[in-house]
């Protein structure tokens, strides 16, 4: 039948080799899928904007929500979010179970949520009803940096969780918080430095060497107490700086610790939402009657001038953060989702949406989460109108506030509810 003799052994070997090659390629594609995007290595991502780098996500969700890839209930108490490196993710949790009693840093396998290691960071802290750590770990690919709610800071080996250095921020640097709910800011990685928002008479920020934990500088000219908003690294008119937000108001601190500018606001309780920079406009929003302000910050000669552009007491972002898309900022107030034009301070639209909660941005859309019910909605990020695409109710809700922001990394959406974590596929 064939005009030439067939070597079946050779054919079999070739097919076997081809099959092996295809399987190897598929394996590599699968294992490398967690490293294709810019690494989400700290609080609100590497750019501190709360905006995902994932694209090609599904355009809508079924009524029951996107497909759950895996779920776990082993994270303990707390509101800590996640940072990622390759196949590993990091968070924190509090446990009160016999010999496992305290606040822990936790490493998980991203493929299935399996706990890889747990390291004790500090004691159990129970300030009122809001138990557990709030801080999000940061990682530089070699070490993981964490902060417990009692101020216990540490650097851990990324593979084993072994503690490399550690101390208490209050004991070492004199940190001071205006209200009694513990440390809720996150450590910020900036090159070889690690920045903690600590407040106190010694200086509002402290920079330490990430390898030794030793102080590089403590900021000058700002001795106010801190609240719960994390410092945000930005650049304004070519000057790198950290913008900070607390009960005194807001300020810009140079990357050598010098105070560049300060703007006071009326004092209120618990400033939680990080500042947002859009162009030269700093947007500040907080609850307890404070509302929202926009300030133009610009360099004039060797100094900075700060000019208030608008003041709207009805726009209060309490815990849920803000995201900017173009000249617009989106956030949840105590009652509704708002689109704000940052140039004018005009509210472009507002909608009840999911109610009070938190927000993130992914692939052209907003993902918002109600802090009481856990309801999650997908909304188009456009100033044209409020356009909701989908929503679903998180299963297995706890009786605690769902303050942990939703985040999307490498096409997966992560929703934490105290000890529970749901990993949803958005591709």
DRENDO-1510 file (C-alpha; in Angstrom, 1 decimal, always signed):
<recs>
REC; n; res; u; v; w
REC; 1; UNK; +0.0; +0.0; +0.0 .
REC; 2; UNK; +2.8; +2.4; +0.9 .
REC; 3; UNK; +5.5; +3.1; -1.8 .
REC; 4; UNK; +8.2; +3.0; +0.9 .
REC; 5; UNK; +8.7; +0.9; +4.1 .
REC; 6; UNK; +7.4; +2.3; +7.3 .
REC; 7; UNK; +9.4; +2.4; +10.5 .
REC; 8; UNK; +6.8; +2.1; +13.1 .
REC; 9; UNK; +9.2; +2.4; +16.0 .
REC; 10; UNK; +10.4; +5.7; +14.6 .
REC; 11; UNK; +6.8; +6.9; +14.1 .
REC; 12; UNK; +5.9; +5.9; +17.7 .
REC; 13; UNK; +9.0; +7.6; +19.1 .
REC; 14; UNK; +8.2; +10.8; +17.1 .
REC; 15; UNK; +4.6; +10.9; +18.3 .
REC; 16; UNK; +5.7; +10.3; +21.9 .
REC; 17; UNK; +8.3; +13.1; +21.6 .
REC; 18; UNK; +5.6; +15.4; +20.1 .
REC; 19; UNK; +3.1; +14.6; +22.8 .
REC; 20; UNK; +5.7; +15.2; +25.5 .
REC; 21; UNK; +6.6; +18.5; +24.0 .
REC; 22; UNK; +3.0; +19.6; +23.8 .
REC; 23; UNK; +2.4; +18.6; +27.4 .
REC; 24; UNK; +5.5; +20.4; +28.5 .
REC; 25; UNK; +4.5; +23.6; +26.7 .
REC; 26; UNK; +1.0; +23.4; +28.3 .
REC; 27; UNK; +2.6; +22.9; +31.7 .
REC; 28; UNK; +4.9; +25.9; +31.3 .
REC; 29; UNK; +2.0; +28.0; +30.0 .
REC; 30; UNK; +0.0; +27.0; +33.1 .
REC; 31; UNK; +2.7; +27.6; +35.7 .
REC; 32; UNK; +3.8; +30.8; +34.1 .
REC; 33; UNK; +0.3; +32.2; +34.0 .
REC; 34; UNK; +0.8; +33.7; +37.5 .
REC; 35; UNK; +3.8; +35.8; +36.3 .
REC; 36; UNK; +2.6; +37.5; +33.1 .
REC; 37; UNK; +1.4; +40.7; +34.7 .
REC; 38; UNK; +3.2; +43.5; +36.6 .
REC; 39; UNK; +3.6; +42.0; +40.0 .
REC; 40; UNK; +0.9; +42.9; +42.6 .
REC; 41; UNK; +3.5; +42.9; +45.4 .
REC; 42; UNK; +2.0; +45.3; +48.0 .
REC; 43; UNK; -1.1; +47.2; +49.2 .
REC; 44; UNK; -3.2; +48.5; +46.3 .
REC; 45; UNK; -0.6; +47.1; +43.8 .
REC; 46; UNK; +2.9; +48.3; +42.8 .
REC; 47; UNK; +1.6; +51.7; +41.7 .
REC; 48; UNK; -0.7; +52.1; +44.7 .
REC; 49; UNK; -3.7; +52.9; +42.5 .
REC; 50; UNK; -6.0; +49.9; +43.2 .
REC; 51; UNK; -6.1; +49.2; +39.5 .
REC; 52; UNK; -5.6; +45.7; +38.1 .
REC; 53; UNK; -3.3; +45.0; +35.2 .
REC; 54; UNK; -5.5; +42.0; +34.0 .
REC; 55; UNK; -7.1; +42.3; +30.6 .
REC; 56; UNK; -9.2; +39.9; +28.5 .
REC; 57; UNK; -11.6; +39.3; +31.4 .
REC; 58; UNK; -15.1; +37.9; +30.9 .
REC; 59; UNK; -17.5; +40.7; +30.0 .
REC; 60; UNK; -20.3; +39.7; +32.4 .
REC; 61; UNK; -21.0; +37.3; +35.3 .
REC; 62; UNK; -23.8; +34.8; +35.8 .
REC; 63; UNK; -26.3; +35.4; +38.7 .
REC; 64; UNK; -24.4; +33.1; +40.9 .
REC; 65; UNK; -21.1; +34.9; +40.2 .
REC; 66; UNK; -18.0; +33.9; +38.2 .
REC; 67; UNK; -16.7; +30.4; +38.5 .
REC; 68; UNK; -15.1; +29.7; +41.9 .
REC; 69; UNK; -11.7; +28.1; +41.2 .
REC; 70; UNK; -11.1; +27.3; +44.9 .
REC; 71; UNK; -12.2; +28.4; +48.4 .
REC; 72; UNK; -10.7; +28.0; +51.8 .
REC; 73; UNK; -11.7; +28.9; +55.4 .
REC; 74; UNK; -8.3; +28.8; +57.1 .
REC; 75; UNK; -7.1; +32.4; +57.2 .
REC; 76; UNK; -8.3; +33.3; +60.7 .
REC; 77; UNK; -9.8; +36.6; +61.8 .
REC; 78; UNK; -8.9; +39.9; +60.1 .
REC; 79; UNK; -9.2; +42.2; +57.1 .
REC; 80; UNK; -5.7; +41.9; +55.6 .
REC; 81; UNK; -5.5; +41.8; +51.8 .
REC; 82; UNK; -3.0; +40.0; +49.6 .
REC; 83; UNK; +0.3; +40.4; +47.8 .
REC; 84; UNK; +1.6; +38.0; +45.2 .
REC; 85; UNK; +4.8; +36.6; +43.9 .
REC; 86; UNK; +4.7; +33.8; +41.3 .
REC; 87; UNK; +2.7; +30.9; +42.6 .
REC; 88; UNK; +2.6; +32.3; +46.2 .
REC; 89; UNK; +0.3; +34.8; +47.9 .
REC; 90; UNK; +0.7; +36.4; +51.3 .
REC; 91; UNK; -1.8; +37.8; +53.9 .
REC; 92; UNK; -2.3; +37.9; +57.7 .
REC; 93; UNK; -4.8; +36.4; +60.1 .
REC; 94; UNK; -5.5; +36.2; +63.9 .
REC; 95; UNK; -6.1; +32.8; +65.6 .
REC; 96; UNK; -7.3; +32.0; +69.1 .
REC; 97; UNK; -6.9; +28.3; +69.2 .
REC; 98; UNK; -4.9; +26.8; +72.1 .
REC; 99; UNK; -1.3; +26.8; +71.1 .
REC; 100; UNK; -2.1; +28.8; +67.9 .
REC; 101; UNK; -2.8; +32.0; +69.6 .
REC; 102; UNK; -1.8; +35.3; +68.0 .
REC; 103; UNK; -1.4; +37.3; +64.8 .
REC; 104; UNK; +0.2; +35.4; +62.0 .
REC; 105; UNK; +1.7; +36.1; +58.6 .
REC; 106; UNK; +0.5; +33.5; +56.1 .
REC; 107; UNK; +1.8; +32.2; +52.7 .
REC; 108; UNK; -0.6; +30.3; +50.4 .
REC; 109; UNK; -0.3; +28.4; +47.2 .
REC; 110; UNK; -2.2; +30.3; +44.5 .
REC; 111; UNK; -3.2; +27.2; +42.7 .
REC; 112; UNK; -5.4; +25.8; +45.5 .
REC; 113; UNK; -5.2; +28.1; +48.6 .
REC; 114; UNK; -3.1; +25.5; +50.5 .
REC; 115; UNK; -1.2; +27.1; +53.5 .
REC; 116; UNK; +2.5; +26.9; +52.8 .
REC; 117; UNK; +3.7; +28.5; +56.1 .
REC; 118; UNK; +2.5; +30.6; +59.0 .
REC; 119; UNK; +4.7; +32.8; +61.2 .
REC; 120; UNK; +3.7; +34.3; +64.5 .
REC; 121; UNK; +4.1; +38.1; +64.4 .
REC; 122; UNK; +2.4; +39.4; +67.5 .
REC; 123; UNK; -0.3; +38.8; +70.2 .
REC; 124; UNK; -4.0; +38.6; +69.8 .
REC; 125; UNK; -5.6; +42.0; +69.7 .
REC; 126; UNK; -9.3; +42.6; +70.1 .
REC; 127; UNK; -10.1; +46.3; +69.9 .
REC; 128; UNK; -13.8; +46.2; +70.2 .
REC; 129; UNK; -15.7; +44.3; +67.5 .
REC; 130; UNK; -13.0; +44.8; +64.8 .
REC; 131; UNK; -10.7; +41.9; +65.4 .
REC; 132; UNK; -7.7; +40.7; +63.5 .
REC; 133; UNK; -5.0; +42.4; +61.4 .
REC; 134; UNK; -5.8; +45.0; +58.7 .
REC; 135; UNK; -2.3; +45.5; +57.2 .
REC; 136; UNK; -1.4; +43.9; +53.8 .
REC; 137; UNK; +2.1; +42.3; +53.4 .
REC; 138; UNK; +4.6; +43.6; +50.9 .
REC; 139; UNK; +7.2; +41.5; +49.1 .
REC; 140; UNK; +10.3; +42.3; +47.1 .
REC; 141; UNK; +10.6; +38.7; +45.7 .
REC; 142; UNK; +13.1; +37.6; +48.4 .
REC; 143; UNK; +11.5; +38.7; +51.7 .
REC; 144; UNK; +8.0; +39.5; +53.0 .
REC; 145; UNK; +7.3; +42.5; +55.1 .
REC; 146; UNK; +4.4; +42.6; +57.5 .
REC; 147; UNK; +2.7; +44.7; +60.3 .
REC; 148; UNK; +0.4; +43.5; +63.0 .
REC; 149; UNK; -2.4; +45.5; +64.5 .
REC; 150; UNK; -0.4; +46.1; +67.7 .
REC; 151; UNK; +2.5; +47.6; +65.7 .
REC; 152; UNK; +4.7; +44.5; +65.4 .
REC; 153; UNK; +6.7; +44.8; +62.2 .
REC; 154; UNK; +8.9; +42.0; +60.7 .
REC; 155; UNK; +10.7; +40.8; +57.6 .
REC; 156; UNK; +10.3; +37.1; +56.8 .
REC; 157; UNK; +12.0; +34.7; +54.4 .
REC; 158; UNK; +9.6; +34.3; +51.4 .
REC; 159; UNK; +10.1; +30.6; +51.2 .
REC; 160; UNK; +10.1; +29.5; +54.8 .
REC; 161; UNK; +8.5; +32.4; +56.8 .
REC; 162; UNK; +11.5; +32.5; +59.0 .
REC; 163; UNK; +11.8; +35.9; +60.8 .
REC; 164; UNK; +14.8; +37.9; +59.7 .
REC; 165; UNK; +14.3; +41.0; +61.8 .
REC; 166; UNK; +11.4; +42.4; +63.8 .
REC; 167; UNK; +10.4; +45.0; +66.4 .
REC; 168; UNK; +7.4; +47.0; +67.7 .
REC; 169; UNK; +6.9; +50.4; +66.0 .
REC; 170; UNK; +5.8; +52.1; +69.2 .
REC; 171; UNK; +8.7; +50.8; +71.2 .
REC; 172; UNK; +11.3; +51.6; +68.6 .
REC; 173; UNK; +10.0; +54.8; +66.9 .
REC; 174; UNK; +7.3; +56.1; +69.2 .
REC; 175; UNK; +4.4; +55.6; +66.8 .
REC; 176; UNK; +1.0; +57.2; +67.8 .
REC; 177; UNK; -2.5; +56.6; +66.5 .
REC; 178; UNK; -5.3; +59.0; +67.3 .
REC; 179; UNK; -8.0; +56.4; +67.8 .
REC; 180; UNK; -8.0; +53.0; +69.4 .
REC; 181; UNK; -8.4; +50.5; +66.6 .
REC; 182; UNK; -4.8; +49.5; +66.1 .
REC; 183; UNK; -2.3; +49.8; +63.2 .
REC; 184; UNK; -4.2; +49.5; +59.9 .
REC; 185; UNK; -1.7; +51.0; +57.5 .
REC; 186; UNK; +0.5; +48.8; +55.3 .
REC; 187; UNK; +4.3; +48.8; +54.8 .
REC; 188; UNK; +5.3; +50.4; +51.5 .
REC; 189; UNK; +8.3; +49.1; +49.5 .
REC; 190; UNK; +10.3; +51.9; +47.7 .
REC; 191; UNK; +13.6; +50.6; +46.3 .
REC; 192; UNK; +15.8; +49.5; +49.2 .
REC; 193; UNK; +13.6; +51.4; +51.7 .
REC; 194; UNK; +10.6; +50.2; +53.6 .
REC; 195; UNK; +8.2; +53.0; +54.7 .
REC; 196; UNK; +5.9; +52.9; +57.7 .
REC; 197; UNK; +3.2; +55.5; +58.4 .
REC; 198; UNK; +3.6; +55.8; +62.2 .
REC; 199; UNK; +2.7; +59.3; +63.4 .
REC; 200; UNK; +4.1; +60.6; +66.7 .
REC; 201; UNK; +6.5; +63.2; +68.0 .
REC; 202; UNK; +9.5; +61.5; +66.3 .
REC; 203; UNK; +8.0; +62.0; +62.8 .
REC; 204; UNK; +5.0; +61.0; +60.8 .
REC; 205; UNK; +6.9; +58.6; +58.5 .
REC; 206; UNK; +9.8; +56.3; +59.2 .
REC; 207; UNK; +12.1; +54.8; +56.5 .
REC; 208; UNK; +14.1; +51.7; +57.3 .
REC; 209; UNK; +16.6; +49.6; +55.4 .
REC; 210; UNK; +14.5; +46.7; +54.2 .
REC; 211; UNK; +17.4; +44.2; +54.8 .
REC; 212; UNK; +18.3; +45.3; +58.4 .
REC; 213; UNK; +15.2; +47.1; +59.7 .
REC; 214; UNK; +17.5; +50.0; +60.8 .
REC; 215; UNK; +16.3; +53.5; +60.5 .
REC; 216; UNK; +17.4; +55.6; +57.5 .
REC; 217; UNK; +15.3; +58.7; +58.3 .
REC; 218; UNK; +12.3; +59.8; +60.3 .
REC; 219; UNK; +10.3; +62.6; +58.8 .
REC; 220; UNK; +10.7; +66.2; +60.0 .
REC; 221; UNK; +8.2; +68.9; +60.6 .
REC; 222; UNK; +5.1; +66.8; +61.0 .
REC; 223; UNK; +4.6; +65.3; +64.5 .
REC; 224; UNK; +0.9; +64.6; +64.2 .
REC; 225; UNK; -0.7; +61.2; +65.1 .
REC; 226; UNK; -1.5; +58.9; +62.3 .
REC; 227; UNK; -4.9; +57.4; +61.5 .
REC; 228; UNK; -5.6; +54.5; +59.1 .
REC; 229; UNK; -4.5; +55.8; +55.6 .
REC; 230; UNK; -1.3; +54.5; +54.1 .
REC; 231; UNK; +1.3; +56.9; +52.7 .
REC; 232; UNK; +1.2; +57.0; +48.8 .
REC; 233; UNK; +4.4; +57.4; +46.8 .
REC; 234; UNK; +3.8; +59.9; +44.0 .
REC; 235; UNK; +5.6; +62.6; +41.9 .
REC; 236; UNK; +4.3; +66.2; +41.8 .
REC; 237; UNK; +6.0; +68.6; +39.4 .
REC; 238; UNK; +9.0; +66.3; +39.1 .
REC; 239; UNK; +9.5; +66.0; +42.9 .
REC; 240; UNK; +9.1; +62.4; +44.3 .
REC; 241; UNK; +7.3; +62.4; +47.6 .
REC; 242; UNK; +4.9; +60.6; +49.9 .
REC; 243; UNK; +1.4; +62.1; +50.3 .
REC; 244; UNK; -0.1; +61.3; +53.7 .
REC; 245; UNK; -3.6; +61.7; +55.1 .
REC; 246; UNK; -4.7; +61.7; +58.8 .
REC; 247; UNK; -6.9; +63.6; +61.3 .
REC; 248; UNK; -4.8; +66.8; +61.0 .
REC; 249; UNK; -5.3; +66.9; +57.2 .
REC; 250; UNK; -2.9; +66.0; +54.4 .
REC; 251; UNK; +0.8; +66.7; +53.6 .
REC; 252; UNK; +3.6; +65.9; +51.2 .
REC; 253; UNK; +6.9; +64.4; +52.6 .
REC; 254; UNK; +10.0; +64.3; +50.5 .
REC; 255; UNK; +11.9; +61.0; +50.1 .
REC; 256; UNK; +14.5; +62.2; +52.5 .
REC; 257; UNK; +11.9; +62.9; +55.2 .
REC; 258; UNK; +11.6; +66.7; +54.8 .
REC; 259; UNK; +8.1; +68.2; +54.9 .
REC; 260; UNK; +7.3; +69.7; +51.5 .
REC; 261; UNK; +3.8; +71.0; +52.1 .
REC; 262; UNK; +0.9; +70.7; +54.5 .
REC; 263; UNK; -2.9; +71.4; +54.4 .
REC; 264; UNK; -5.0; +71.2; +57.5 .
REC; 265; UNK; -8.6; +70.0; +57.4 .
REC; 266; UNK; -11.1; +69.9; +60.3 .
REC; 267; UNK; -10.2; +67.2; +62.7 .
REC; 268; UNK; -12.5; +64.1; +62.7 .
REC; 269; UNK; -12.3; +60.4; +63.7 .
REC; 270; UNK; -10.7; +57.7; +61.7 .
REC; 271; UNK; -9.2; +58.7; +58.3 .
REC; 272; UNK; -9.1; +55.5; +56.3 .
REC; 273; UNK; -9.1; +56.2; +52.6 .
REC; 274; UNK; -5.7; +56.8; +50.9 .
REC; 275; UNK; -5.3; +60.0; +49.0 .
REC; 276; UNK; -5.7; +60.0; +45.2 .
REC; 277; UNK; -3.5; +62.1; +42.9 .
REC; 278; UNK; -4.9; +63.0; +39.5 .
REC; 279; UNK; -2.5; +65.3; +37.6 .
REC; 280; UNK; -1.7; +68.0; +40.1 .
REC; 281; UNK; -4.9; +67.5; +42.1 .
REC; 282; UNK; -5.0; +65.6; +45.4 .
REC; 283; UNK; -8.4; +64.3; +46.2 .
REC; 284; UNK; -9.1; +63.6; +49.9 .
REC; 285; UNK; -12.2; +62.0; +51.3 .
REC; 286; UNK; -13.2; +60.8; +54.7 .
REC; 287; UNK; -16.3; +60.2; +56.9 .
REC; 288; UNK; -17.7; +61.7; +60.1 .
REC; 289; UNK; -18.9; +64.9; +58.4 .
REC; 290; UNK; -15.6; +65.6; +56.6 .
REC; 291; UNK; -16.7; +64.8; +53.0 .
REC; 292; UNK; -14.4; +65.4; +50.0 .
REC; 293; UNK; -11.9; +68.1; +49.1 .
REC; 294; UNK; -9.8; +68.7; +46.0 .
REC; 295; UNK; -6.5; +70.5; +46.3 .
REC; 296; UNK; -4.2; +71.7; +43.5 .
REC; 297; UNK; -0.6; +71.1; +44.6 .
REC; 298; UNK; +2.1; +72.8; +42.5 .
REC; 299; UNK; +5.7; +73.7; +42.8 .
REC; 300; UNK; +6.5; +77.4; +42.8 .
REC; 301; UNK; +10.2; +78.1; +43.0 .
REC; 302; UNK; +11.6; +76.0; +45.9 .
REC; 303; UNK; +8.3; +75.6; +47.7 .
REC; 304; UNK; +4.9; +74.0; +47.0 .
REC; 305; UNK; +1.6; +75.9; +47.0 .
REC; 306; UNK; -1.7; +74.2; +47.9 .
REC; 307; UNK; -5.0; +75.6; +46.8 .
REC; 308; UNK; -8.4; +74.2; +47.7 .
REC; 309; UNK; -10.5; +73.8; +44.6 .
REC; 310; UNK; -13.7; +72.3; +46.0 .
REC; 311; UNK; -15.3; +71.1; +49.2 .
REC; 312; UNK; -18.3; +68.7; +49.2 .
REC; 313; UNK; -19.4; +67.5; +52.6 .
REC; 314; UNK; -21.8; +65.0; +51.1 .
REC; 315; UNK; -19.1; +62.8; +49.5 .
REC; 316; UNK; -17.7; +60.7; +52.3 .
REC; 317; UNK; -15.4; +57.7; +51.5 .
REC; 318; UNK; -15.1; +55.9; +54.8 .
REC; 319; UNK; -13.2; +52.6; +54.4 .
REC; 320; UNK; -13.5; +51.7; +50.7 .
REC; 321; UNK; -10.9; +53.6; +48.8 .
REC; 322; UNK; -11.0; +55.4; +45.4 .
REC; 323; UNK; -9.8; +54.7; +41.9 .
REC; 324; UNK; -9.1; +57.1; +39.1 .
REC; 325; UNK; -9.7; +56.6; +35.4 .
REC; 326; UNK; -8.7; +59.6; +33.3 .
REC; 327; UNK; -9.8; +62.8; +35.0 .
REC; 328; UNK; -12.5; +61.0; +37.0 .
REC; 329; UNK; -12.5; +59.4; +40.4 .
REC; 330; UNK; -14.9; +56.6; +41.4 .
REC; 331; UNK; -15.7; +55.7; +45.0 .
REC; 332; UNK; -18.5; +54.5; +47.3 .
REC; 333; UNK; -19.9; +56.9; +49.9 .
REC; 334; UNK; -22.0; +55.8; +52.8 .
REC; 335; UNK; -24.9; +55.3; +50.5 .
REC; 336; UNK; -23.9; +55.2; +46.8 .
REC; 337; UNK; -21.4; +54.9; +44.0 .
REC; 338; UNK; -20.1; +58.3; +42.7 .
REC; 339; UNK; -18.3; +59.5; +39.6 .
REC; 340; UNK; -16.5; +62.7; +40.3 .
REC; 341; UNK; -14.8; +65.1; +37.8 .
REC; 342; UNK; -11.5; +65.9; +39.6 .
REC; 343; UNK; -11.0; +69.1; +37.6 .
REC; 344; UNK; -14.2; +70.8; +38.6 .
REC; 345; UNK; -15.3; +68.8; +41.7 .
REC; 346; UNK; -18.6; +68.2; +40.0 .
REC; 347; UNK; -20.5; +64.9; +40.7 .
REC; 348; UNK; -21.1; +63.5; +37.2 .
REC; 349; UNK; -23.4; +60.8; +38.4 .
REC; 350; UNK; -24.4; +58.9; +41.5 .
REC; 351; UNK; -26.2; +55.6; +42.0 .
REC; 352; UNK; -27.2; +53.5; +45.0 .
REC; 353; UNK; -25.3; +50.5; +43.4 .
REC; 354; UNK; -24.3; +48.1; +46.2 .
REC; 355; UNK; -24.3; +50.7; +48.9 .
REC; 356; UNK; -21.4; +51.5; +51.2 .
REC; 357; UNK; -18.3; +49.4; +50.6 .
REC; 358; UNK; -15.0; +49.1; +48.7 .
REC; 359; UNK; -13.9; +49.4; +45.1 .
REC; 360; UNK; -11.3; +48.2; +42.6 .
REC; 361; UNK; -10.7; +48.6; +38.8 .
REC; 362; UNK; -10.1; +45.8; +36.2 .
REC; 363; UNK; -10.2; +45.8; +32.4 .
REC; 364; UNK; -12.4; +48.9; +31.9 .
REC; 365; UNK; -14.8; +48.1; +34.8 .
REC; 366; UNK; -15.3; +48.9; +38.4 .
REC; 367; UNK; -15.8; +46.0; +40.9 .
REC; 368; UNK; -17.6; +47.2; +44.0 .
REC; 369; UNK; -18.4; +45.2; +47.2 .
REC; 370; UNK; -21.0; +46.0; +49.9 .
REC; 371; UNK; -19.4; +46.0; +53.3 .
REC; 372; UNK; -22.5; +44.5; +55.1 .
REC; 373; UNK; -24.0; +42.0; +52.7 .
REC; 374; UNK; -20.9; +41.2; +50.7 .
REC; 375; UNK; -22.7; +41.8; +47.4 .
REC; 376; UNK; -20.3; +42.3; +44.5 .
REC; 377; UNK; -21.2; +44.2; +41.3 .
REC; 378; UNK; -19.5; +44.9; +38.0 .
REC; 379; UNK; -20.0; +48.4; +36.7 .
REC; 380; UNK; -18.6; +50.1; +33.6 .
REC; 381; UNK; -16.0; +52.7; +34.4 .
REC; 382; UNK; -17.5; +55.6; +32.3 .
REC; 383; UNK; -18.5; +59.1; +33.2 .
REC; 384; UNK; -21.4; +58.8; +30.7 .
REC; 385; UNK; -23.8; +57.1; +33.1 .
REC; 386; UNK; -24.1; +54.4; +35.7 .
REC; 387; UNK; -24.2; +51.1; +33.9 .
REC; 388; UNK; -24.2; +48.0; +35.9 .
REC; 389; UNK; -23.4; +44.8; +34.1 .
REC; 390; UNK; -23.7; +42.0; +36.7 .
REC; 391; UNK; -23.9; +41.4; +40.4 .
REC; 392; UNK; -23.9; +38.4; +42.8 .
REC; 393; UNK; -24.0; +37.7; +46.5 .
REC; 394; UNK; -20.9; +36.2; +48.1 .
REC; 395; UNK; -21.7; +32.7; +49.5 .
REC; 396; UNK; -21.1; +31.7; +53.1 .
REC; 397; UNK; -21.1; +35.3; +54.5 .
REC; 398; UNK; -19.7; +35.9; +58.0 .
REC; 399; UNK; -21.3; +38.2; +60.5 .
REC; 400; UNK; -18.4; +40.7; +60.2 .
REC; 401; UNK; -18.0; +43.7; +57.9 .
REC; 402; UNK; -16.5; +42.8; +54.5 .
REC; 403; UNK; -13.9; +45.5; +54.6 .
REC; 404; UNK; -11.2; +43.7; +52.6 .
REC; 405; UNK; -11.1; +45.2; +49.1 .
REC; 406; UNK; -11.8; +42.9; +46.1 .
REC; 407; UNK; -8.7; +42.6; +43.9 .
REC; 408; UNK; -8.0; +41.1; +40.5 .
REC; 409; UNK; -4.6; +39.6; +39.8 .
REC; 410; UNK; -3.7; +37.5; +36.7 .
REC; 411; UNK; -7.3; +37.1; +35.7 .
REC; 412; UNK; -8.4; +35.9; +39.2 .
REC; 413; UNK; -10.6; +37.8; +41.6 .
REC; 414; UNK; -10.0; +37.4; +45.3 .
REC; 415; UNK; -12.7; +38.0; +47.9 .
REC; 416; UNK; -11.9; +37.6; +51.5 .
REC; 417; UNK; -14.4; +37.4; +54.3 .
REC; 418; UNK; -12.5; +36.9; +57.6 .
REC; 419; UNK; -11.2; +33.3; +57.6 .
REC; 420; UNK; -12.8; +32.6; +54.2 .
REC; 421; UNK; -11.2; +33.3; +50.8 .
REC; 422; UNK; -12.9; +32.8; +47.4 .
REC; 423; UNK; -10.8; +32.7; +44.2 .
REC; 424; UNK; -12.9; +33.5; +41.1 .
REC; 425; UNK; -11.8; +33.0; +37.6 .
REC; 426; UNK; -12.5; +36.0; +35.4 .
REC; 427; UNK; -11.1; +34.5; +32.2 .
</recs>
